[in-house]
Amino acid sequence: MELSPFEADNSVSCRLASQVPDVCRTEDCCLGVDEAGRGPVLGPMVYGICFCPVSKKEELKDLKVADSKTLTEAERENLFQKLDEAKSFVGWALNILSPNVISTSMLQRTKYNLNALSHDTAIGLIQFALDSGVQLKEVYVDTVGPAEKYEEKLSHLFPGIEVTVRPKADSLFPVVSAASICAKVARDRVVENWKFTEDLGEVDTDYGSGYPNDPKTKAWLLKYLDPVFGYPQFVRFSWSTAQTLMDSKAVAVCWDDDEEDGERAAKRQNNRSMLSFFSAPAGGDKSHQTHHFFTERRLRSLNSL
């Protein structure tokens, strides 16, 4: 698994993929979808797909793939190696969502929550497999949100493909277990080898699990909280844990428009608001001179439309 495309710029998301086996272009295939790193406050979330011919389901099962959360790191690495060696009939693809992308997406003006981001990423990977020539007939997905609604959504988007969405799908369907292993191995490697673009000196890499309730993770967050600039991009600053620490430990910033509108802020500072150039003069004051910008363009203020 070559992670250098993501490591070159870990502030943006990145897609990685294996070669598509020739047999997957000619035979009906099944595909599993799962993620790793949805809950942690540190590091990326990785979505993975794994696919193989329907006729090879038993061979995939014989590789002893299992839910990645039930395996040790060494076991996951060993199973990923086996999946990679089975490239004559197994393919995979990953989408690494950087912490920066996750947080900026969730905090943008138009709300884009983690469930919507997860759905769109999974849909994008399924479409990627189709665009790559994989003959998909069956898709199995570990649910995000209500399984029935998610299944209906995917079935509508991919007509002709039998879609199955279930909670804990990674423990029910080997092809989802395989996707889970690919995603978890990628996330573990990215976190372990994270390159900090910020000037933090010798970084303590004892993050703990990365989950908000882990004391080691909380201690790391406190240690690397800059009182002015906040957190390095390794941290999902949209998580409530990070926001709470910033509110309590960082320097308070007061924006004028948080407390008062632009007109009142300008008046307090003895300045004119930009809006004043568009308003009619109070009491019909004719001494008010309109700027030539407006007169040259024959623009005038209106009291009503």
C-alpha positions as CSV (number, residue, x, y, z in Angstrom):
1,M,0.0,0.0,0.0
2,E,1.7,3.2,-1.2
3,L,0.7,6.1,1.0
4,S,3.1,8.7,-0.5
5,P,0.3,10.5,-2.5
6,F,-1.5,11.3,0.8
7,E,1.7,12.0,2.8
8,A,2.7,14.6,0.2
9,D,-0.2,16.7,1.3
10,N,-2.2,15.4,4.3
11,S,-4.4,18.5,4.4
12,V,-6.5,17.1,1.6
13,S,-8.2,13.8,0.9
14,C,-6.7,11.2,-1.3
15,R,-7.9,8.0,-3.1
16,L,-5.7,4.9,-3.4
17,A,-6.5,1.8,-5.3
18,S,-5.1,-1.6,-6.3
19,Q,-5.1,-2.9,-9.8
20,V,-8.5,-4.3,-11.0
21,P,-8.1,-8.0,-11.5
22,D,-9.0,-9.0,-15.1
23,V,-11.6,-11.5,-13.8
24,C,-13.5,-8.7,-12.1
25,R,-14.0,-7.1,-15.5
26,T,-15.6,-10.2,-16.9
27,E,-17.5,-11.9,-14.1
28,D,-20.3,-10.7,-11.7
29,C,-18.7,-9.3,-8.6
30,C,-19.6,-8.5,-5.0
31,L,-18.2,-5.5,-3.2
32,G,-18.0,-4.5,0.5
33,V,-17.8,-1.1,2.1
34,D,-16.6,-0.1,5.5
35,E,-14.6,2.6,7.3
36,A,-12.0,3.0,10.0
37,G,-11.6,6.0,12.3
38,R,-15.0,7.5,12.4
39,G,-15.0,8.4,16.1
40,P,-11.4,9.5,16.9
41,V,-10.6,13.2,17.4
42,L,-7.1,12.6,15.9
43,G,-6.2,11.6,12.4
44,P,-8.1,10.8,9.2
45,M,-11.2,8.7,8.6
46,V,-10.5,6.0,5.9
47,Y,-13.2,4.5,3.8
48,G,-12.4,1.2,2.0
49,I,-14.0,-1.1,-0.5
50,C,-12.9,-4.6,-1.4
51,F,-14.3,-6.6,-4.3
52,C,-14.0,-10.0,-5.9
53,P,-16.1,-12.3,-8.2
54,V,-19.2,-13.8,-6.7
55,S,-17.8,-17.2,-7.7
56,K,-14.7,-16.5,-5.4
57,K,-16.7,-15.7,-2.2
58,E,-15.6,-18.9,-0.6
59,E,-11.9,-18.3,-1.5
60,L,-12.2,-14.9,0.1
61,K,-13.7,-16.5,3.2
62,D,-10.9,-19.0,3.3
63,L,-8.5,-16.1,3.9
64,K,-10.0,-15.9,7.4
65,V,-10.9,-12.2,7.1
66,A,-12.8,-10.8,10.1
67,D,-14.0,-7.5,11.5
68,S,-10.8,-5.4,11.9
69,K,-11.8,-4.3,15.4
70,T,-11.5,-7.8,16.7
71,L,-8.0,-8.3,15.3
72,T,-4.6,-7.1,16.6
73,E,-2.5,-4.8,14.5
74,A,-0.2,-7.6,13.5
75,E,-3.2,-9.8,12.5
76,R,-4.6,-7.0,10.4
77,E,-1.3,-6.4,8.6
78,N,-1.0,-10.2,7.9
79,L,-4.5,-10.4,6.5
80,F,-4.0,-7.3,4.4
81,Q,-0.8,-8.9,3.0
82,K,-2.9,-12.0,2.1
83,L,-5.6,-9.8,0.4
84,D,-2.9,-8.0,-1.6
85,E,-1.3,-11.3,-2.6
86,A,-4.7,-12.5,-3.9
87,K,-4.6,-9.8,-6.6
88,S,-5.6,-12.3,-9.2
89,F,-9.2,-12.1,-7.9
90,V,-9.3,-9.4,-5.1
91,G,-9.2,-5.7,-5.6
92,W,-9.5,-2.8,-3.2
93,A,-9.7,1.0,-3.1
94,L,-9.5,3.6,-0.3
95,N,-10.5,7.2,0.3
96,I,-8.4,8.8,3.0
97,L,-10.4,11.8,4.4
98,S,-8.0,14.2,6.1
99,P,-8.9,15.6,9.5
100,N,-8.8,19.1,7.9
101,V,-11.4,18.1,5.3
102,I,-13.6,16.5,7.9
103,S,-13.6,19.5,10.2
104,T,-14.0,22.2,7.5
105,S,-16.8,20.2,5.9
106,M,-18.7,19.9,9.2
107,L,-18.2,23.6,10.1
108,Q,-19.0,25.1,6.7
109,R,-21.9,27.5,6.4
110,T,-24.1,24.9,4.7
111,K,-24.3,22.1,7.2
112,Y,-22.6,18.9,6.0
113,N,-22.5,16.4,8.8
114,L,-20.4,13.3,9.3
115,N,-23.2,11.0,8.1
116,A,-23.6,12.9,4.8
117,L,-19.8,12.9,4.3
118,S,-19.7,9.2,5.0
119,H,-22.5,8.4,2.6
120,D,-21.0,10.5,-0.2
121,T,-17.6,8.9,0.3
122,A,-19.0,5.4,0.1
123,I,-21.1,6.3,-3.0
124,G,-18.0,7.8,-4.6
125,L,-16.0,4.6,-4.0
126,I,-18.8,2.3,-5.4
127,Q,-19.0,4.6,-8.5
128,F,-15.1,4.4,-8.8
129,A,-15.3,0.6,-8.9
130,L,-18.0,0.8,-11.7
131,D,-16.0,3.4,-13.6
132,S,-12.9,1.1,-13.3
133,G,-14.8,-1.7,-15.1
134,V,-15.8,-3.9,-12.1
135,Q,-18.9,-5.8,-13.0
136,L,-20.8,-5.2,-9.8
137,K,-23.9,-7.3,-9.0
138,E,-23.9,-7.3,-5.2
139,V,-22.9,-4.5,-2.7
140,Y,-22.7,-4.9,1.1
141,V,-22.4,-1.9,3.3
142,D,-21.8,-1.4,7.0
143,T,-24.6,1.1,7.8
144,V,-24.3,4.7,8.8
145,G,-27.6,5.9,10.2
146,P,-30.8,4.0,9.6
147,A,-30.0,0.9,7.5
148,E,-33.3,0.8,5.7
149,K,-33.1,4.4,4.4
150,Y,-29.4,4.0,3.5
151,E,-30.2,0.8,1.5
152,E,-33.0,2.5,-0.3
153,K,-30.8,5.5,-1.2
154,L,-28.0,3.2,-2.6
155,S,-30.5,1.0,-4.5
156,H,-31.9,4.1,-6.1
157,L,-28.4,5.4,-7.1
158,F,-27.3,2.0,-8.4
159,P,-30.2,0.3,-10.1
160,G,-29.5,-3.3,-11.2
161,I,-27.2,-3.9,-8.2
162,E,-28.4,-5.9,-5.2
163,V,-27.6,-3.6,-2.2
164,T,-27.5,-4.9,1.3
165,V,-27.0,-2.5,4.2
166,R,-26.7,-3.9,7.7
167,P,-25.4,-2.8,11.1
168,K,-22.2,-4.7,12.0
169,A,-21.9,-5.8,8.3
170,D,-18.1,-6.2,8.9
171,S,-18.9,-9.2,11.1
172,L,-21.6,-10.7,8.7
173,F,-20.0,-10.5,5.2
174,P,-16.4,-11.5,4.5
175,V,-16.2,-8.9,1.7
176,V,-17.0,-6.1,4.2
177,S,-14.6,-7.6,6.7
178,A,-11.9,-7.3,3.9
179,A,-12.8,-3.7,3.3
180,S,-12.6,-3.0,7.0
181,I,-9.1,-4.5,7.2
182,C,-7.9,-2.4,4.2
183,A,-9.3,0.8,5.8
184,K,-7.9,0.1,9.3
185,V,-4.4,-0.8,8.0
186,A,-4.3,2.4,6.0
187,R,-5.4,4.5,8.9
188,D,-3.0,2.9,11.3
189,R,-0.1,3.5,8.9
190,V,-1.1,7.1,8.3
191,V,-1.4,7.9,12.0
192,E,1.9,6.2,12.9
193,N,3.8,8.1,10.1
194,W,1.9,11.4,10.3
195,K,4.0,14.3,9.0
196,F,3.3,17.5,10.9
197,T,3.5,20.6,8.7
198,E,3.4,22.9,11.7
199,D,6.6,23.8,13.5
200,L,6.1,21.7,16.7
201,G,9.6,20.5,17.3
202,E,10.0,17.0,18.6
203,V,6.4,15.7,18.6
204,D,5.3,13.3,21.3
205,T,3.6,10.5,19.3
206,D,2.0,8.8,22.3
207,Y,-1.5,9.9,21.2
208,G,-3.3,7.0,22.9
209,S,-6.2,5.6,20.9
210,G,-7.2,9.0,19.5
211,Y,-10.7,8.7,21.0
212,P,-12.0,11.7,23.0
213,N,-12.4,9.7,26.2
214,D,-8.9,8.4,26.2
215,P,-6.8,10.2,29.0
216,K,-3.7,10.0,26.8
217,T,-5.5,11.6,23.9
218,K,-6.8,14.4,26.1
219,A,-3.3,15.0,27.6
220,W,-1.9,15.2,24.0
221,L,-4.6,17.7,23.0
222,L,-3.8,19.9,26.0
223,K,-0.1,19.7,25.3
224,Y,-0.4,20.7,21.6
225,L,-3.1,23.4,21.9
226,D,-1.6,26.7,20.7
227,P,-3.5,29.5,22.6
228,V,-3.8,31.6,19.4
229,F,-3.7,29.3,16.4
230,G,-5.4,26.3,18.0
231,Y,-4.5,22.8,16.9
232,P,-2.3,21.2,14.2
233,Q,-4.2,19.7,11.2
234,F,-3.8,16.3,12.8
235,V,-6.7,17.2,15.1
236,R,-10.4,17.3,14.0
237,F,-11.1,20.7,15.5
238,S,-14.8,20.3,14.8
239,W,-15.1,17.6,17.5
240,S,-16.7,18.9,20.7
241,T,-13.6,17.7,22.8
242,A,-11.3,19.9,20.8
243,Q,-13.8,22.8,20.8
244,T,-14.3,22.6,24.6
245,L,-10.6,22.7,25.2
246,M,-10.1,25.7,22.9
247,D,-12.9,27.6,24.6
248,S,-11.4,27.0,28.0
249,K,-7.7,27.2,27.4
250,A,-7.1,29.3,24.3
251,V,-7.1,33.1,24.0
252,A,-10.6,34.5,23.7
253,V,-11.4,36.3,20.4
254,C,-14.2,38.8,20.2
255,W,-15.6,39.8,16.8
256,D,-17.5,43.0,16.6
257,D,-20.3,41.5,14.5
258,D,-20.8,38.7,17.1
259,E,-22.2,41.3,19.6
260,E,-23.6,44.1,17.3
261,D,-24.4,44.7,13.7
262,G,-22.1,46.6,11.4
263,E,-23.9,50.0,11.8
264,R,-23.6,50.1,15.5
265,A,-20.0,48.9,15.5
266,A,-19.1,51.6,13.0
267,K,-20.8,54.3,15.1
268,R,-19.0,53.2,18.3
269,Q,-15.7,53.4,16.5
270,N,-16.6,56.9,15.0
271,N,-16.5,55.4,11.5
272,R,-19.1,55.2,8.7
273,S,-20.6,51.9,7.9
274,M,-20.5,50.7,4.3
275,L,-24.3,50.5,4.5
276,S,-24.6,54.3,5.1
277,F,-23.5,54.9,1.5
278,F,-26.6,53.1,0.3
279,S,-29.2,54.6,2.8
280,A,-31.3,57.7,2.2
281,P,-30.3,60.8,4.1
282,A,-32.1,61.2,7.4
283,G,-34.9,63.8,7.3
284,G,-34.4,64.4,3.6
285,D,-31.1,66.2,4.2
286,K,-30.2,67.6,0.8
287,S,-26.7,68.5,2.0
288,H,-25.8,64.8,1.8
289,Q,-23.5,64.5,-1.3
290,T,-23.8,61.3,-3.2
291,H,-20.5,59.8,-4.3
292,H,-19.6,60.2,-7.9
293,F,-19.4,56.4,-8.3
294,F,-23.2,56.3,-7.9
295,T,-24.1,59.5,-9.9
296,E,-21.9,58.4,-12.9
297,R,-23.9,55.2,-13.1
298,R,-27.2,56.8,-12.4
299,L,-27.7,54.8,-9.2
300,R,-29.8,56.2,-6.4
301,S,-31.0,55.0,-3.0
302,L,-34.5,53.6,-2.7
303,N,-36.7,53.5,0.5
304,S,-38.9,50.7,-0.8
305,L,-39.1,48.3,-3.8
